Amino acid sequence: MIACRDWPRLPFDRIVAINNAWAVRSDWDDLIHPDDFPAARMPVDIGPKQRIVRAADYVPLQNTLGGFVYAGGTMAFTASYWTLAALKPRVIAVLGCDMVYSNTTTHFYGKGTADPLRKDVTLRSLEAKSARLMAMAARQGCAMVNLSTDESRLVFPRSTAGEAADAKPLSLDQAAIDAALAEEERLGYYVPSGKYWKEESRFDKAAIDALDALWLKAVPAP
């Protein structure tokens, strides 16, 4: 994460920090955190153009835009363009969200106790979840890239801070995407609150594995 501390602001026009990542740079625009994020870890001084985005704000928006994928202590940089309706990113470049967990402290937190991957029926393939995010973004003309040089579970193409703004959405298997979305509709594993762990007893592992396979089929191998 701290690799981006001295990066120039350009070509990015928005910096979105998740959880602790706000501490890396003072020029972040948005801080997104879940409801259980400790108050002691929140920034004290917030600039007039900075905003805090909480679950009550992002859950309805994520539902509208296609659902949840997991992102931990990361930072996203966007290269955007204005439309009449909203600011829509052309590129979302992520850093520090490789989701590689080991028995030692990971790059995720640096010092302290590492945040382990939960034993979660929905997180059987992190690669498939990132493939879904990339596919949903591409359908809206947005490219996803990974600025990390570490081992990663993300299937986004790699990029650098200097090249990310020129990234274009990859050519994806639209038939596979349509099949995956149809299967999601059929399964009905939709939880409006976003708290899917409260309903995971009704989720079938084999069905999730089959769905993950469809999403992985939709994107090129990383």
C-alpha positions in Angstrom: 0.0 0.0 0.0 2.7 2.5 1.0 4.1 2.2 -2.5 1.6 4.9 -3.7 2.5 7.4 -1.0 4.8 9.4 -3.3 2.9 8.9 -6.6 1.8 12.1 -8.4 -1.9 12.7 -8.3 -2.2 12.8 -12.1 -3.4 11.0 -14.1 -6.0 10.0 -11.5 -8.9 12.3 -10.6 -10.2 10.4 -7.6 -8.7 8.4 -4.8 -10.9 6.0 -2.9 -9.4 4.6 0.4 -10.9 1.6 2.0 -10.6 1.0 5.8 -7.1 1.9 7.0 -5.8 3.1 3.6 -6.7 6.7 4.3 -3.5 6.9 6.4 -1.3 6.4 3.4 -2.1 9.6 1.5 -3.7 12.8 2.8 -5.2 13.7 -0.6 -7.8 10.9 -0.6 -11.3 11.8 -1.8 -13.5 9.1 -0.3 -13.1 6.8 2.6 -15.2 3.7 2.5 -15.6 1.4 5.6 -18.0 -1.2 6.9 -20.1 -0.7 10.1 -17.6 -2.6 12.3 -14.6 -0.4 11.4 -13.2 0.8 14.7 -13.8 4.5 15.5 -10.3 4.8 16.8 -9.0 4.2 13.3 -11.0 6.9 11.7 -9.2 10.1 10.5 -9.5 13.1 12.8 -9.1 15.9 10.3 -11.3 15.6 7.2 -11.0 18.2 4.4 -14.0 20.0 3.0 -13.8 17.9 -0.2 -13.4 14.6 1.5 -16.2 12.3 2.4 -16.9 9.2 4.5 -19.0 6.5 2.7 -20.7 4.1 5.1 -22.7 0.9 4.6 -26.0 2.7 4.6 -24.6 4.6 1.5 -22.8 2.0 -0.4 -25.0 -1.1 0.1 -28.0 0.2 -2.0 -25.6 1.5 -4.7 -23.8 -1.8 -4.9 -27.1 -3.6 -5.2 -28.1 -1.3 -8.0 -24.7 -1.7 -9.8 -24.6 -5.5 -9.6 -23.8 -6.7 -6.1 -20.9 -7.2 -3.7 -17.3 -8.2 -4.1 -14.9 -8.2 -1.2 -12.2 -5.5 -1.0 -10.2 -5.1 2.2 -7.5 -2.5 3.1 -7.1 -1.2 -0.4 -7.0 2.0 -2.4 -8.6 2.6 -5.7 -7.6 5.3 -8.2 -10.0 6.3 -10.9 -9.6 8.1 -14.2 -13.0 9.4 -15.1 -15.2 11.4 -17.4 -18.3 13.5 -16.7 -21.7 12.5 -18.0 -24.9 14.4 -17.4 -26.0 11.9 -14.8 -22.9 11.2 -12.8 -19.2 10.8 -12.6 -18.5 7.5 -14.2 -15.0 6.0 -14.1 -13.2 4.9 -17.3 -10.6 3.1 -15.3 -10.6 1.7 -11.7 -7.0 0.8 -10.7 -6.6 -1.0 -7.4 -3.6 -1.4 -5.1 -3.2 -3.5 -1.9 -6.2 -5.8 -2.6 -4.4 -9.0 -3.7 -6.2 -11.0 -1.0 -3.3 -13.4 -0.6 -3.5 -14.8 2.9 -0.8 -16.9 4.6 0.1 -18.0 8.1 2.3 -15.0 8.6 1.3 -11.3 8.7 0.4 -10.3 5.1 0.9 -7.1 3.1 -2.7 -6.4 4.0 -1.9 -4.9 7.4 1.8 -4.9 7.7 2.2 -5.1 11.5 -0.3 -6.7 13.9 -2.7 -9.6 13.4 -3.4 -10.5 9.9 -7.0 -10.5 8.8 -7.7 -14.1 7.7 -9.9 -15.1 4.9 -13.2 -16.1 6.5 -14.5 -19.6 6.1 -17.3 -18.4 3.9 -19.5 -20.4 1.5 -19.6 -17.5 -0.9 -15.8 -16.9 -1.0 -14.8 -20.3 -2.6 -13.1 -18.6 -5.6 -11.8 -15.1 -5.1 -10.6 -15.2 -8.7 -14.2 -15.7 -9.9 -15.5 -12.8 -7.7 -12.9 -10.5 -9.2 -13.8 -11.8 -12.7 -17.4 -10.8 -12.0 -16.4 -7.3 -10.9 -14.3 -6.9 -14.1 -17.2 -8.1 -16.3 -19.8 -5.9 -14.6 -17.4 -2.9 -15.0 -16.7 -3.7 -18.6 -20.4 -3.7 -19.4 -20.4 0.0 -18.4 -17.3 0.8 -20.3 -14.9 0.7 -17.3 -11.5 -1.0 -17.3 -10.3 -2.7 -14.1 -6.5 -3.0 -13.5 -4.3 -4.1 -10.7 -1.4 -1.8 -9.8 0.2 -4.3 -7.4 3.3 -6.3 -8.3 2.7 -8.9 -5.6 1.1 -12.3 -6.0 -2.6 -11.8 -6.4 -6.0 -13.5 -6.5 -7.3 -10.8 -8.8 -7.7 -11.6 -12.5 -7.5 -8.0 -13.5 -4.6 -7.2 -16.0 -1.6 -5.6 -14.4 -0.7 -2.0 -15.0 1.4 0.8 -13.6 0.4 4.2 -12.2 1.7 5.9 -15.4 -0.1 3.6 -17.8 -3.4 2.9 -16.0 -5.4 5.8 -17.3 -5.0 4.5 -20.9 -6.4 1.0 -20.0 -9.4 -0.2 -22.0 -11.9 -2.9 -21.0 -10.9 -6.3 -22.1 -12.8 -8.3 -24.7 -14.9 -10.7 -22.6 -17.1 -13.7 -23.4 -20.5 -12.1 -23.5 -22.3 -15.4 -23.8 -20.7 -16.6 -20.6 -21.6 -13.3 -18.8 -25.2 -13.7 -19.9 -25.2 -17.3 -18.7 -23.7 -16.3 -15.4 -26.3 -13.6 -14.8 -29.1 -15.9 -15.8 -27.9 -18.5 -13.3 -27.7 -15.9 -10.6 -31.3 -15.0 -11.3 -32.3 -18.6 -11.2 -30.5 -19.3 -7.9 -31.9 -16.2 -6.2 -29.0 -15.8 -3.8 -29.8 -12.2 -3.4 -29.6 -10.5 0.0 -30.6 -6.8 -0.1 -28.9 -6.0 3.2 -25.6 -7.3 2.0 -25.3 -9.4 5.1 -25.3 -12.7 3.2 -23.6 -14.6 6.0 -26.9 -14.4 7.9 -28.5 -16.5 5.2 -25.7 -18.7 4.0 -27.5 -21.9 5.2 -29.7 -21.6 2.0 -26.6 -21.4 -0.3 -25.5 -24.6 -2.1 -21.7 -24.9 -2.5 -21.9 -26.9 -5.7 -24.2 -24.3 -7.2 -21.8 -21.5 -6.3 -18.9 -23.5 -7.7 -20.7 -23.9 -11.0 -21.6 -20.2 -11.0 -17.9 -19.3 -10.3 -16.9 -21.4 -13.3 -19.1 -19.4 -15.5 -17.6 -16.1 -14.4 -14.1 -17.4 -14.9 -15.0 -18.5 -18.4 -16.1 -15.0 -19.2 -12.7 -13.4 -18.7 -9.2 -14.1 -20.2 -6.7 -15.9 -18.1 -4.6 -13.4 -16.1 
